[in-house]
Amino acid sequence: MQPVKLLLRAASKLRDAMHQAAHQDGFHDFLSGLEHCQRALREARRRVDMARQLRLTSVMTDLQTTVVTCVRDLYDSAADAARNLARPTPPAPSLRFLLEELRQIEADFGSLTIDWQAKAISAATEPITLKDVYLGPFEIRFFWERLTRTMDDFCFDVVALDPHPPDASEDVTHPHVKRSKLCPGAAKKPLGDALEQGRLADAYTLVLGVLVTYNASSPHVALEEWAGARCHDCQCPLPDDDRSFCEACSRDYCQDCASFCWSCDGLRCTHCLELCQVCQRGSCQSCLALTQASRRRCCTECRRICVDCEAVFARDEQKHGSSLCPACRSVSPPAPSDPGAAEPMSDTLPDPTSEEDLHATSLDSDTTSPRAA
Amino acid sequence: MKILFINNSGGGFADRIEVESGTTVTQLFTERLPTAKSEDFLIRVNRLPVSADQILQEGDRVSMTPTKIQGARPAV
């Protein structure tokens, strides 16, 4: 624990900084804003006068609208300045109050250190792990001189004491800390209020609240990518320029774990490829189709469509010269030039004949038919 | 009776408020932060942790600070 004498000295420094900040440049800023609006109005009026002299009637309406806008801005700025400049300057917290704040920080964090040279008060957190990603402990450093510039999270640095940055960026030590600057998010307003009122212990608690919470919607680096992108299959590290993205499962793979669909050339991981049961080459599932006769999944190269019934069949089920599926071939008549043949042998289909002729062809060749008898 | 109430969540609030005698910490929390869960807050009276049923006294300093706060990457 810090001796009371040192805490009192630190409290005194804090009070001086807060007192200086309270009497600081709100005055200057509001009047500067007012002067800026006055300049804008003068310029807008000058343009209107020039347009009138040159009789530029086509632009007059727009220029006058600009003047009206400038007048409104000046009015708002003046009202804002009057309201804020009239507000009484809040007194800086008492020495006793600030001493209690420092004691509370020391109690909450287990220790407190004062860097007189850097003009900073520091307290360290316990090691922090978010979603099984170890981030280590952090030191929350408050620089009291920064209060004279602004009373917000800018006064804090958050320094990783055992940094475990992601592969993607060494500057990021926590999903919400980059280059030692905290992104306070929902804590920004209450943090600023706490500093304005001298409630330093509350400010430290708020900073800690951000560090122990993961906001997945807005991190510098997502925790899922903390260890860097890895092949979804073999888990080897994936450099940015060496990733294969499988469009079927939407994951990244290394070149060894990815391939191409034989049918559509799409990049796929090996799990999203299925072997064609005819040629044994890999195709994605959407490129394979089930044959109706043999119930085999075939790629685009290995399947055929029956010209008669449009059934899908495999190329190894196709007979030379026929575009019929096995089922249609089994019911089609043999070619007339070779009545004993079970299958047509020519490359072309037989000339179309009438049903009667077909019937006649099949009866003439049948010696056991009633007519023959 | 008057107490100093500090709410460090959302827009923040710190001011003296009037509460009825016999009001407990839990009752104040429920009244002031009706949609929040007390287990997500660090509640102190006069800088000390307290039980939920502690009855507030005149002049107490009550602070309620969320322990889980969503940080965010600044908008580009």
Interface residues (C-beta under 8 A of the other chain):
Chain A: E100 Q104 P175 H176 L182 C183 P184 G185 A186 A187 K189 P190 G192 D193 A194 Q197 R199 A201 D202 T205 L206 L208 G209 V210 L211 V212 T213 N215 S217 S218 P219 H220
Chain B: I6 N8 S9 G10 G11 G12 A14 L42 R47 S63 T65 P66 T67 K68 I69 Q70 G71 A72 R73 P74
